[in-house]
Amino acid sequence: MNGPLDLRVLVLLLAGACAAYIAYLHPSVGVALLVGVGVVTVLYLLLGSGGGGPSSH
């Protein structure tokens, strides 16, 4: 699927919608989700995605 909206984007949108709904219903769970997303994002950036770092040249 190389269209403008592939399966990965749909899964991410669905996961985001579910997480937002759960955070709306239970604010304490929303804080935990926010911390989890922050940690995963930082690890993703630190570990690099696709070998785009300076050592790949």
C-alpha positions as CSV (number, residue, x, y, z in Angstrom):
1,M,0.0,0.0,0.0
2,N,1.8,3.1,-1.2
3,G,-1.3,5.3,-1.3
4,P,-1.7,8.5,0.7
5,L,-3.2,6.7,3.6
6,D,-1.6,3.3,4.2
7,L,-2.3,0.7,6.9
8,R,0.3,2.0,9.3
9,V,-1.3,5.5,9.4
10,L,-4.7,4.0,9.9
11,V,-3.4,1.9,12.8
12,L,-1.7,4.9,14.4
13,L,-4.9,7.0,14.0
14,L,-7.0,4.3,15.6
15,A,-4.6,3.8,18.5
16,G,-4.5,7.5,19.1
17,A,-8.2,7.8,19.0
18,C,-8.6,4.9,21.5
19,A,-5.9,6.4,23.8
20,A,-7.6,9.8,23.7
21,Y,-11.0,8.4,24.6
22,I,-9.5,6.4,27.5
23,A,-7.6,9.5,28.7
24,Y,-10.9,11.5,28.5
25,L,-12.8,8.9,30.6
26,H,-10.0,8.4,33.1
27,P,-7.6,11.4,33.5
28,S,-5.1,9.5,35.7
29,V,-4.7,6.9,32.9
30,G,-4.2,9.7,30.5
31,V,-1.2,11.0,32.5
32,A,0.3,7.5,32.4
33,L,-0.3,7.2,28.7
34,L,1.4,10.6,28.1
35,V,4.4,9.6,30.1
36,G,4.6,6.3,28.2
37,V,4.4,8.0,24.8
38,G,7.1,10.5,25.9
39,V,9.5,7.7,27.0
40,V,8.9,5.7,23.7
41,T,9.4,8.9,21.7
42,V,12.7,9.7,23.4
43,L,14.0,6.2,23.0
44,Y,13.0,6.2,19.4
45,L,14.9,9.4,18.8
46,L,18.0,8.3,20.8
47,L,18.2,4.8,19.2
48,G,17.7,6.3,15.7
49,S,15.4,5.0,13.1
50,G,16.8,3.6,9.9
51,G,20.4,4.2,10.6
52,G,20.4,7.9,9.8
53,G,23.1,8.7,12.4
54,P,26.6,9.9,11.7
55,S,28.1,6.4,11.9
56,S,26.1,5.2,8.8
57,H,28.1,7.4,6.3
